[in-house]
Amino acid sequence: MGKIDDILMEPEFKQGGFVWKHIENNSPDPLRSVQSAVDRMRELHDIDDREFDLLCQNLLTKLQFLVGRS
């Protein structure tokens, strides 16, 4: 499993979680909610500054797909 899959296992990203709800409710700027959650997890998942933006964008894309399927 990669970082994206690991992060998607965190409560904020699971169905009913903070980020999931933002995407499900079509809240404005869902990327900001992803960035906020990922920023709090930087040490836990060993996330470098240089990978942060791309990682957040990829998480958003994958989560939008998952929310759309639920």
N, C-alpha and C positions, 0 to 999 in steps of 0.2 A: 504494500500500500504506500502511496505517495502522500505528500503533505496535504494535498487537496482532500483526499479520502479520509485522512486522519482528522482534519479540521471539521469535515462534514459530520463526524461522529460526536462532536461537541454539542452540548444541549442547545446552544443558541442557534445552531444550524439544522437541528432536527425539527420534524413537524411539530408545530406548536411553540417553537422557540422564537426568541426575539427577532433574529434575522429572517427566519422562515415567514413569520407573520408580516414583516415589512414587505416582502416580495408578494406574498399571497394577497395582501390588501392593496397592492399597487401603490404603495406609499411613494412620495416623490424622492428621488435620488436614492435608490436602493443600494447603490455602490457605497454610499456613506455608512450605512448600517453594517455592511460587510467589513469595511475598513475599520470601523470602530471596534467590532468584535475581534477581528484579526489582530489589531494593535494590542489588545489586552492579552493576546496569546503568543506574542512574539517569543518570549523566553521558553515557554512550554513546548513550542513546535520549532524552535531554533530558526526563526525567520530573519533573514538579512534585509537591510534597508533596500538593497538593489533588487531584491526579488519581490518586495512587498506589493508594489502596484500591479504587476502582472499576475501575481498569485491572487490578489483580491478580485481582479477582473475575471480570471478563470473560475474562481469560486462562485462569483455572481452568475456567470453563464451556466455553470453546472447546476446551481441551485434553482435558477429560473426554469431549467428543463425539468428538474425533479418536482418543483411545485406545480408546474403545468400538467404533470402526469398524475398528480394525486387527486 
